[in-house]
Amino acid sequence: MKYNWFAKVYDELMDDTLYPKWAAYTGRYLTNQDHILELGCGTGILATELTKAGFDIIGLDLSADMLSLAYDRQLETGVRYPLVEMDMRDLSELEKFDGVICYSDALCYIETEEAKKEVFSAVYNQLNDKGTFLFDVHSLHQMTLFESFSYHDEVNSIVFLWDSFKGNTPYAIEHQLTFFVENEDGRYERFEEVHKEWTHPIETYVAMLKSVGFKNVEVTADFGESVDNTSKRWFFAAEK
């Protein structure tokens, strides 16, 4: 997945209030004595906050654009932790971890059940015994809401259009992103990106986790609430 221009406006578009919630959710299952891997770390906001709190964390992302911004954040804040550019479906070159986290629906960018099982298996293999895997995904309800989603804004001289549509397969959505970027001569240049996301029913996620060896799978919604038909994010906590 290439982010390119989206990476440049990502932090402005994200709801800053979510990061303390992700950090608090992490703290319910892991302590700052644990060695943690964050999959899909993006621009590093959460990893920076967890490092400040004493966590020993490595940030991993497939997008060089996102990792570049995460490194810039390290230079600005002075908060350092390792960054790795890698596909989350193969973590075999890394060390073992006490916990692996993956938030902000990063797993929804993995298309098929089989590919997600590859991620789950890779995580399982890199966890220490009794290690914990924490992640969130879009709910089926949220995917339905996306079918009529439209957002337009201007961020840092970039005019940004975000329109979402139902995908071609069940539980899929396509985000069509258009950017108008101002050049030095005052003219705007147009760029486009298409981002695709896929989710599955809760029962499918649980079955996939258990099929690769995870046990004691706990499912909540929206940062620890009970799951219902209006839940927007599902949260999973699985033990090795």
ChimeraX attribute file (.defattr): number of C-alpha atoms within 10 A of each C-alpha:
attribute: neighborCount
match mode: 1-to-1
recipient: residues
	/A:1	11
	/A:2	14
	/A:3	17
	/A:4	15
	/A:5	19
	/A:6	19
	/A:7	19
	/A:8	17
	/A:9	17
	/A:10	15
	/A:11	15
	/A:12	12
	/A:13	11
	/A:14	11
	/A:15	9
	/A:16	11
	/A:17	8
	/A:18	13
	/A:19	18
	/A:20	14
	/A:21	15
	/A:22	20
	/A:23	15
	/A:24	15
	/A:25	16
	/A:26	22
	/A:27	14
	/A:28	9
	/A:29	15
	/A:30	20
	/A:31	16
	/A:32	16
	/A:33	10
	/A:34	15
	/A:35	20
	/A:36	26
	/A:37	28
	/A:38	24
	/A:39	24
	/A:40	26
	/A:41	27
	/A:42	28
	/A:43	25
	/A:44	26
	/A:45	17
	/A:46	20
	/A:47	28
	/A:48	22
	/A:49	15
	/A:50	22
	/A:51	16
	/A:52	13
	/A:53	13
	/A:54	12
	/A:55	20
	/A:56	19
	/A:57	24
	/A:58	20
	/A:59	25
	/A:60	24
	/A:61	22
	/A:62	19
	/A:63	21
	/A:64	17
	/A:65	18
	/A:66	25
	/A:67	23
	/A:68	16
	/A:69	18
	/A:70	22
	/A:71	18
	/A:72	14
	/A:73	17
	/A:74	17
	/A:75	11
	/A:76	9
	/A:77	10
	/A:78	10
	/A:79	14
	/A:80	17
	/A:81	16
	/A:82	12
	/A:83	20
	/A:84	17
	/A:85	14
	/A:86	17
	/A:87	14
	/A:88	22
	/A:89	16
	/A:90	16
	/A:91	18
	/A:92	12
	/A:93	8
	/A:94	10
	/A:95	11
	/A:96	20
	/A:97	23
	/A:98	20
	/A:99	27
	/A:100	24
	/A:101	21
	/A:102	21
	/A:103	21
	/A:104	18
	/A:105	20
	/A:106	18
	/A:107	22
	/A:108	20
	/A:109	17
	/A:110	21
	/A:111	14
	/A:112	13
	/A:113	15
	/A:114	11
	/A:115	13
	/A:116	21
	/A:117	20
	/A:118	18
	/A:119	22
	/A:120	23
	/A:121	20
	/A:122	17
	/A:123	28
	/A:124	26
	/A:125	18
	/A:126	21
	/A:127	22
	/A:128	15
	/A:129	13
	/A:130	13
	/A:131	23
	/A:132	26
	/A:133	28
	/A:134	21
	/A:135	21
	/A:136	24
	/A:137	26
	/A:138	25
	/A:139	27
	/A:140	22
	/A:141	15
	/A:142	18
	/A:143	24
	/A:144	16
	/A:145	15
	/A:146	17
	/A:147	17
	/A:148	11
	/A:149	13
	/A:150	13
	/A:151	10
	/A:152	13
	/A:153	11
	/A:154	14
	/A:155	14
	/A:156	11
	/A:157	11
	/A:158	20
	/A:159	17
	/A:160	22
	/A:161	16
	/A:162	16
	/A:163	17
	/A:164	21
	/A:165	19
	/A:166	18
	/A:167	16
	/A:168	9
	/A:169	8
	/A:170	12
	/A:171	19
	/A:172	22
	/A:173	23
	/A:174	19
	/A:175	20
	/A:176	16
	/A:177	19
	/A:178	20
	/A:179	22
	/A:180	18
	/A:181	20
	/A:182	15
	/A:183	11
	/A:184	7
	/A:185	6
	/A:186	8
	/A:187	9
	/A:188	15
	/A:189	11
	/A:190	12
	/A:191	13
	/A:192	14
	/A:193	17
	/A:194	15
	/A:195	15
	/A:196	19
	/A:197	20
	/A:198	24
	/A:199	26
	/A:200	17
	/A:201	12
	/A:202	16
	/A:203	9
	/A:204	12
	/A:205	20
	/A:206	18
	/A:207	13
	/A:208	18
	/A:209	25
	/A:210	18
	/A:211	13
	/A:212	18
	/A:213	14
	/A:214	23
	/A:215	16
	/A:216	13
	/A:217	18
	/A:218	12
	/A:219	18
	/A:220	17
	/A:221	20
	/A:222	17
	/A:223	16
	/A:224	16
	/A:225	13
	/A:226	11
	/A:227	17
	/A:228	12
	/A:229	9
	/A:230	11
	/A:231	17
	/A:232	19
	/A:233	23
	/A:234	25
	/A:235	24
	/A:236	21
	/A:237	20
	/A:238	22
	/A:239	21
	/A:240	22
